């Protein structure tokens, strides 16, 4: 029997990052379900979000969602946006939920959010960098614009007990060391080491593990959580890398697993 008495939680419906781990489903790709300040919301509903939410233990009911946040339009972050809106609004019968997403995910020749669903939600909010938003009982801030080839923003959630920040996909930039100071820090880390760059024609605009070390050492959160793993990171064993980082920095660092639920109250 699944029981969770924590009031504030972070549920990893999936921990896959990059196209090959997602398309082969070596890890699930369902995004992150937050419960903070009595508000349930979803960040980056990638492929399989609905299935993984309904199969979660305890089950995550989409009708309980107050909104969905999208960091950027890439499919591993947005594929299940529309079906989750359908589920959240009970097939459009209940006008419910707020949608937050970058401008190019909404107003584009290939919009991520289908227009027929716009009328089913309470509001659609276009994200801008370095902006503060009020969402139900929660305040959150968007990061400086990430360097990821499309409009991309990370998030910092401000609660009555502390702060939770999520560094989504991006090439490393120095300004993140200031913005992402938080009690709990979630970091998308696709690649383990720089050697992978030598074999790729395209520039890899993701954070590499050596940069994660620098981020954790500078931010010094109470808890750092690694997620969104690519093939390179999986091959090096994320749990092993998290343990190495804990030993090096003295900060508690864990590698997320599919279905893992974090008790936020224990760290704030």
CORDAMO-V284164 format. One record per residue. RES is the residue in three letters. PSI is psi in whole degrees, 0 to 359 (NA if undefined). Layout:
res	psi
RES	PSI
RES	PSI
//
This chain:
res	psi
UNK	134
UNK	122
UNK	134
UNK	113
UNK	355
UNK	139
UNK	326
UNK	126
UNK	160
UNK	119
UNK	122
UNK	99
UNK	339
UNK	156
UNK	16
UNK	143
UNK	149
UNK	159
UNK	324
UNK	320
UNK	324
UNK	310
UNK	333
UNK	353
UNK	45
UNK	331
UNK	154
UNK	161
UNK	50
UNK	7
UNK	191
UNK	130
UNK	118
UNK	144
UNK	106
UNK	137
UNK	35
UNK	9
UNK	128
UNK	129
UNK	161
UNK	137
UNK	126
UNK	71
UNK	88
UNK	187
UNK	129
UNK	4
UNK	310
UNK	313
UNK	315
UNK	328
UNK	316
UNK	338
UNK	355
UNK	159
UNK	107
UNK	158
UNK	140
UNK	118
UNK	114
UNK	333
UNK	347
UNK	352
UNK	139
UNK	349
UNK	173
UNK	132
UNK	136
UNK	121
UNK	325
UNK	173
UNK	355
UNK	146
UNK	326
UNK	354
UNK	344
UNK	355
UNK	322
UNK	16
UNK	310
UNK	319
UNK	329
UNK	328
UNK	318
UNK	315
UNK	319
UNK	322
UNK	10
UNK	55
UNK	21
UNK	3
UNK	335
UNK	116
UNK	110
UNK	145
UNK	150
UNK	138
UNK	131
UNK	125
UNK	156
UNK	156
UNK	322
UNK	355
UNK	349
UNK	311
UNK	86
UNK	158
UNK	339
UNK	71
UNK	142
UNK	325
UNK	113
UNK	138
UNK	329
UNK	344
UNK	350
UNK	320
UNK	350
UNK	346
UNK	162
UNK	323
UNK	153
UNK	122
UNK	123
UNK	128
UNK	145
UNK	155
UNK	149
UNK	46
UNK	151
UNK	135
UNK	142
UNK	125
UNK	107
UNK	235
UNK	10
UNK	144
UNK	136
UNK	156
UNK	147
UNK	150
UNK	172
UNK	156
UNK	128
UNK	158
UNK	91
UNK	14
UNK	352
UNK	166
UNK	118
UNK	133
UNK	141
UNK	176
UNK	149
UNK	119
UNK	128
UNK	115
UNK	174
UNK	343
UNK	338
UNK	195
UNK	147
UNK	127
UNK	149
UNK	112
UNK	105
UNK	193
UNK	135
UNK	155
UNK	144
UNK	139
UNK	147
UNK	327
UNK	339
UNK	334
UNK	332
UNK	310
UNK	320
UNK	20
UNK	122
UNK	166
UNK	320
UNK	128
UNK	120
UNK	129
UNK	124
UNK	120
UNK	100
UNK	320
UNK	147
UNK	313
UNK	164
UNK	345
UNK	334
UNK	335
UNK	328
UNK	334
UNK	11
UNK	131
UNK	317
UNK	144
UNK	135
UNK	106
UNK	65
UNK	164
UNK	135
UNK	157
UNK	318
UNK	330
UNK	329
UNK	319
UNK	313
UNK	317
UNK	311
UNK	320
UNK	324
UNK	313
UNK	320
UNK	61
UNK	168
UNK	329
UNK	132
UNK	136
UNK	123
UNK	140
UNK	183
UNK	58
UNK	136
UNK	179
UNK	318
UNK	318
UNK	318
UNK	323
UNK	337
UNK	359
UNK	96
UNK	325
UNK	321
UNK	317
UNK	323
UNK	319
UNK	320
UNK	319
UNK	322
UNK	314
UNK	321
UNK	322
UNK	339
UNK	4
UNK	142
UNK	116
UNK	130
UNK	154
UNK	125
UNK	148
UNK	154
UNK	127
UNK	354
UNK	138
UNK	127
UNK	131
UNK	102
UNK	325
UNK	334
UNK	346
UNK	349
UNK	NA
//
